[in-house]
Every structure is written in C-alpha cells, then in structure tokens.
Amino acid sequence: MTEKTFDINLSCEDRPGIVAAVTTELAGLGANIAESNQFWDRQTNRFFMRLSVTVPDALERDGIMRALEPAIARFDMKTALADRSRRPKIIIMVSKFDHALLHLLYQIRVGWLDAEVAAIVSNHEDSRRTAEAENIPYQCWKVTRENKAEQEAKLIALFKETNADLVVLARYMQVLSNELSNRLYGKVINIHHSFLPSFKGAKPYHQAHERGVKLIGATAHYVTPDLDEGPIIEQETERVTHALSPEDFVASGRDIESRVLARAVKLHLENRVMLNGHKTIVFG
C-alpha cells in the first residue's frame, strides 16, 4: 500500500485533551505519526503542535480536515495542513550582491532544500545570466519612488500567477511598502546583518570594524512594516578579532548571511515555523 505525508500545524489556548483529541482522530484514519513536536507558551497560555503523518494514498487533504473538524471546533484551533508531495515554490528577490541567491540555488540543486524557484526578481540586470543558466524566469523591475506601487503590484500578480508559497529577499536592497508587508505577512523572509551593537546604513561591516566589534552575525526574519523587526526565524554569529580587515568582515558576513537565509527558508518550507505574536516557534 502506497502512502503520502502531510504536515499538520495546530495552535490554540492550552488545556487538557488537545493531543488526545487530535491523535485519536488521526488513528481513526489509519494515519501513522512520523514526527511530533509540541510547545506550551506559559506566558500566553498558547499551545503549538506540529505533526508529520503518513496516510493511505487514497486519503486526500479534505478527508483529513473533515476528521479533525471536531477537535478543531472543540479547542478553537488555528490549523494548517500541507501535502509534502507538492514541491513548494519560491520567488527570490535580489539586488547586486548575489551570494545568498547563489547559495539557495546550490542547496536546491544538491537536494538539501526542496523547492522550485518560480522566478528571480531584481532591480538590476546583474543576476540575469545566473537565472538563464538555471533556466529560471528573470524579471528586472527598476524601482523608483514614482513606480514603487506599480512594481509591487507586479510582484503580487507574479506571486498569484506562479502559485508561489514564499518570497525570499536574498539581499534585495529595496524596502517593501507597509501595504505589501501586511498583505504577504508570514510569506516573505528577509536576511540582514545583525551586530551587537547594530550598524545601519552604508557599509555596515566597515562600521563594525571601526568600532572593534567582536561578534558579527546575520538574522533571517519575516518581513513586517517595522523595518528589520519582524519575527525572527534563524540567527548565527561568528567571533572576529582586531587582526581582521574590513574585507575579512565582509567575507565572513557573506557566508553567515547565506547559511542563515537557507536554513530559514528550509524551516519555513518544511512547515516548522509557527508565528506566536512577535515571535516564532521553530520546531527544528
């Protein structure tokens, strides 16, 4: 008998009986739980659960949802159900720095990241050759203050047309509008440098070098209207010393940014990230 796999993400106010109610219904379908993660946020009294289940091939998504309806209604659950047989689609946005883009494409090529790149979008022509080599549609949309709304409307249309699941800002150096950030909330991931202390503006790695920073790092987060302050998915830091040059800082930063962004995208596409207010629950 062939099987297929679904990821089920559930969240609700915590109280006794949640796990039993869900797993009982799944057992009645002949589902087998391949992976289970759960977390109780005591501060908000919210319960979060992710289940990866295998089910008979004849069972469709609607059948699983119908079986779970009594538990969902009883506990007023927020629910997301993903069919793992469907390869998720992403749109990658990039400006001139292409290290994060290239790392994503490599991880997809070797199979570590299971995704289809529906399109690469840029405000420069620099990455067109990369897109053509990978046989990926390339859109170059120059962005100005006057046409920003028009270009964002194109992005929304492309997102719908390609049936994309996620937009990845792989060092895309344009700020998304509040309207777009709200419309695609939870579906846009950004990568940016993060230092202690933090440096903004031009040449952040050079600023960090001038201040004698001992740690550099990167943060991947969901995009919100608050610039670089969305719910954090993944972070990494690396120690640096006074003996390193600004160029060494830049090189280390590129590596960290690429790794952190790829891990965040993987976690999201595997349905391991759940929003919890301004924070995330990440089931690794």
Phi and psi in degrees as a GROMACS rama.xvg file:
@    title "Ramachandran Plot"
@    xaxis  label "Phi"
@    yaxis  label "Psi"
@TYPE xy
-80.5883  154.714  THR-2
-132.521  163.3  GLU-3
-136.38  163.107  LYS-4
-115.796  138.164  THR-5
-125.801  145.151  PHE-6
-102.413  131.568  ASP-7
-120.026  118.861  ILE-8
-110.101  128.384  ASN-9
-132.367  141.762  LEU-10
-146.673  145.212  SER-11
-168.026  175.423  CYS-12
-65.6796  137.334  GLU-13
-75.7171  133.637  ASP-14
-163.464  164.451  ARG-15
-62.0777  147.413  PRO-16
98.6745  -3.08256  GLY-17
-64.7064  -53.7665  ILE-18
-61.8133  -43.1447  VAL-19
-62.3529  -41.7253  ALA-20
-63.9349  -42.3533  ALA-21
-71.2181  -48.7752  VAL-22
-69.2089  -30.4269  THR-23
-63.33  -44.7891  THR-24
-64.2405  -39.8621  GLU-25
-66.4304  -39.6782  LEU-26
-61.4412  -36.3215  ALA-27
-64.3188  -22.6541  GLY-28
-87.4878  -7.41389  LEU-29
82.0294  20.2913  GLY-30
-80.4092  146.018  ALA-31
-114.156  128.326  ASN-32
-81.7476  112.499  ILE-33
-87.4979  -28.5499  ALA-34
-153.645  140.091  GLU-35
-139.617  130.835  SER-36
-135.589  141.42  ASN-37
-149.825  155.231  GLN-38
-152.204  135.746  PHE-39
-108.843  115.425  TRP-40
-85.272  103.646  ASP-41
-67.1445  -29.3865  ARG-42
-67.3591  -40.11  GLN-43
-103.499  -6.73309  THR-44
56.8554  37.2851  ASN-45
-102.49  140.523  ARG-46
-110.269  132.914  PHE-47
-123.236  136.793  PHE-48
-143.933  137.338  MET-49
-124.035  126.114  ARG-50
-121.08  135.366  LEU-51
-110.003  119.233  SER-52
-126.906  145.989  VAL-53
-102.432  138.947  THR-54
-133.586  158.488  VAL-55
-55.3108  142.496  PRO-56
-58.5791  -27.3246  ASP-57
-73.9753  -16.1818  ALA-58
-82.1586  127.261  LEU-59
-100.592  170.356  GLU-60
-56.0892  -45.0048  ARG-61
-61.0058  -35.0158  ASP-62
-66.0355  -38.2444  GLY-63
-65.9819  -44.4243  ILE-64
-64.0667  -39.373  MET-65
-62.4587  -40.3724  ARG-66
-66.7913  -32.4642  ALA-67
-85.8177  -9.72321  LEU-68
-54.1836  -42.8179  GLU-69
-60.7721  -41.97  PRO-70
-68.7602  -39.2137  ALA-71
-62.5539  -44.8528  ILE-72
-67.9643  -41.4773  ALA-73
-62.0055  -39.9893  ARG-74
-107.089  5.22075  PHE-75
51.9883  56.3707  ASP-76
-85.8459  144.096  MET-77
-87.4955  131.372  LYS-78
-132.188  140.211  THR-79
-135.653  133.146  ALA-80
-127.364  123.398  LEU-81
-122.735  132.589  ALA-82
-86.0449  114.867  ASP-83
-71.9595  -11.5899  ARG-84
-76.1509  -18.071  SER-85
-87.5767  121.326  ARG-86
-75.2521  120.994  ARG-87
-67.3589  151.096  PRO-88
-111.723  140.219  LYS-89
-129.351  151.974  ILE-90
-110.584  125.338  ILE-91
-104.189  129.133  ILE-92
-111.947  135.441  MET-93
-147.524  150.663  VAL-94
-104.626  -115.702  SER-95
-94.9571  -34.1754  LYS-96
-79.9565  115.415  PHE-97
-108.391  10.5811  ASP-98
-62.0943  -41.6235  HIS-99
-69.3806  -38.1211  ALA-100
-61.2585  -49.154  LEU-101
-61.85  -37.3343  LEU-102
-67.2373  -41.4426  HIS-103
-60.5235  -46.0629  LEU-104
-62.8884  -38.6266  LEU-105
-65.4888  -45.1498  TYR-106
-65.5656  -29.8693  GLN-107
-70.6813  -42.4303  ILE-108
-61.4786  -39.5723  ARG-109
-87.5598  -3.12331  VAL-110
91.1814  -0.447344  GLY-111
-69.9294  -35.0234  TRP-112
-110.662  117.488  LEU-113
-92.9634  97.1696  ASP-114
-158.431  157.424  ALA-115
-113.765  127.678  GLU-116
-84.8003  107.892  VAL-117
-73.3525  -30.5372  ALA-118
-168.468  153.848  ALA-119
-112.42  128.204  ILE-120
-117.974  134.701  VAL-121
-144.578  161.16  SER-122
-100.626  11.2729  ASN-123
-139.434  164.162  HIS-124
-89.2364  -3.41927  GLU-125
-56.3002  -34.5768  ASP-126
-99.9845  9.23604  SER-127
-61.4225  -42.6744  ARG-128
-62.0302  -37.8354  ARG-129
-62.0647  -45.6144  THR-130
-61.7791  -42.7716  ALA-131
-64.6308  -38.7566  GLU-132
-63.7568  -31.5699  ALA-133
-93.2451  0.639584  GLU-134
59.2423  43.8711  ASN-135
-113.158  131.163  ILE-136
-56.728  137.775  PRO-137
-122.087  130.044  TYR-138
-118.901  122.562  GLN-139
-109.743  107.584  CYS-140
-116.402  105.654  TRP-141
-66.7441  133.752  LYS-142
-112.485  126.279  VAL-143
-128.111  169.265  THR-144
-59.8134  -34.3084  ARG-145
-74.9765  -33.2721  GLU-146
-108.659  9.6507  ASN-147
-56.3442  -45.7691  LYS-148
-63.2907  -39.687  ALA-149
-64.2923  -41.8952  GLU-150
-69.0652  -35.9183  GLN-151
-69.3723  -32.8592  GLU-152
-63.9677  -36.3952  ALA-153
-63.4614  -39.1522  LYS-154
-64.967  -43.3869  LEU-155
-60.2172  -44.2401  ILE-156
-62.9886  -40.8764  ALA-157
-66.261  -38.969  LEU-158
-59.6819  -43.7586  PHE-159
-72.2173  -43.7304  LYS-160
-62.3899  -39.4882  GLU-161
-88.1353  -5.14587  THR-162
56.8626  42.5323  ASN-163
-72.032  152.794  ALA-164
-101.329  -21.8393  ASP-165
-156.559  142.662  LEU-166
-108.47  128.55  VAL-167
-112.902  119.268  VAL-168
-90.4482  95.0249  LEU-169
-94.1463  71.5261  ALA-170
64.799  48.6244  ARG-171
-87.6589  113.07  TYR-172
-93.2563  45.8063  MET-173
-130.366  137.657  GLN-174
-81.9543  126.505  VAL-175
-75.209  146.767  LEU-176
-68.7769  161.283  SER-177
-60.1348  -38.7876  ASN-178
-62.1744  -47.0158  GLU-179
-67.7082  -40.1597  LEU-180
-60.6914  -40.5526  SER-181
-71.9703  -38.5119  ASN-182
-66.6915  -35.9702  ARG-183
-109.048  28.8249  LEU-184
-58.1766  130.843  TYR-185
83.6709  1.38647  GLY-186
-126.835  12.1559  LYS-187
-131.879  124.231  VAL-188
-114.146  133.714  ILE-189
-118.54  153.08  ASN-190
-120.814  135.79  ILE-191
-149.245  158.822  HIS-192
-66.763  147.477  HIS-193
-140.182  122.418  SER-194
-119.359  160.69  PHE-195
-117.33  103.353  LEU-196
-73.156  171.041  PRO-197
-90.3106  145.514  SER-198
-124.926  131.051  PHE-199
-115.583  165.643  LYS-200
90.7574  -157.63  GLY-201
-72.59  144.233  ALA-202
48.8927  61.5641  LYS-203
-62.5724  -34.292  PRO-204
-68.4631  -35.1844  TYR-205
-67.9267  -38.6175  HIS-206
-61.4439  -42.4326  GLN-207
-63.9427  -40.0632  ALA-208
-62.8858  -42.2689  HIS-209
-64.3553  -29.1795  GLU-210
-92.1221  1.27692  ARG-211
70.394  35.579  GLY-212
-61.1679  142.074  VAL-213
-103.375  -14.8418  LYS-214
-131.49  132.082  LEU-215
-119.335  162.82  ILE-216
-169.786  -171.71  GLY-217
-147.967  152.997  ALA-218
-130.384  130.67  THR-219
-106.405  130.821  ALA-220
-149.245  162.064  HIS-221
-74.6081  143.963  TYR-222
-81.43  134.399  VAL-223
-133.909  170.958  THR-224
-59.7407  -25.8684  PRO-225
-79.5358  109.185  ASP-226
-56.7084  124.632  LEU-227
59.1447  25.8975  ASP-228
-125.75  17.3365  GLU-229
-74.3436  168.678  GLY-230
-53.4151  128.786  PRO-231
-82.7305  133.982  ILE-232
-101.381  -46.9994  ILE-233
-150.695  147.415  GLU-234
-144.774  159.083  GLN-235
-154.953  145.845  GLU-236
-127.755  162.263  THR-237
-145.071  138.461  GLU-238
-75.9201  139.955  ARG-239
-130.519  164.048  VAL-240
-131.23  171.587  THR-241
-64.2783  -18.7378  HIS-242
-77.7751  -12.3906  ALA-243
-87.0741  149.682  LEU-244
-88.4874  166.634  SER-245
-56.2108  -35.7124  PRO-246
-66.1896  -34.1304  GLU-247
-64.6537  -40.7258  ASP-248
-59.7572  -45.9058  PHE-249
-60.6977  -44.5242  VAL-250
-62.6776  -45.3781  ALA-251
-63.0547  -40.8294  SER-252
-62.6673  -40.413  GLY-253
-60.2073  -44.198  ARG-254
-62.3867  -46.6009  ASP-255
-63.1131  -46.9301  ILE-256
-56.5966  -44.3262  GLU-257
-63.2105  -44.6321  SER-258
-67.3099  -45.8967  ARG-259
-63.6453  -43.5455  VAL-260
-63.4688  -44.259  LEU-261
-61.6407  -41.2615  ALA-262
-65.4188  -40.7388  ARG-263
-63.8128  -43.2135  ALA-264
-62.447  -43.2485  VAL-265
-61.1705  -46.8264  LYS-266
-59.4108  -43.094  LEU-267
-65.4288  -47.4709  HIS-268
-68.8606  -22.9645  LEU-269
-90.548  10.3751  GLU-270
60.9495  36.3161  ASN-271
-99.8436  1.32854  ARG-272
-114.635  128.237  VAL-273
-125.936  133.823  MET-274
-76.7723  137.599  LEU-275
-136.377  76.8983  ASN-276
68.4913  -124.736  GLY-277
-86.4041  3.47861  HIS-278
-119.499  177.633  LYS-279
-127.441  151.111  THR-280
-103.41  120.658  ILE-281
-117.968  112.413  VAL-282
-93.9602  98.2491  PHE-283
